[in-house]
């Protein structure tokens, strides 16, 4: 769409899709923009749920790893704890490797 020079002053453009629109010289003074309230609330709730799951899953993995080993003997408990530490280091390194910039 060609919206060059359009005046959106004080307009409510939340949820508007300006993909591939020509907005050269358009005015957006005091326009209400961003997500609609229901979408913002939905995204916050989803982020809370994902945050909760990301905290609970390591606990489940840890319990499962400890249960794999017989915790009645000290040697098996040490092996279980060591395997949890190795898993934690692996996950941390995996996450950090995805954040490192690629060499150019």
Secondary structure, DSSP 8 states (H G I E B T S, - for coil): -B-TT-B-TT-B-TT---TT-B-TT-B-TT-B-S--HHHHHHHHHHHHHHHHHHHHHHHHHHHHHHHHS-TTSHHHHHHHHHHHHHHHHHHHHHHHHHHS----
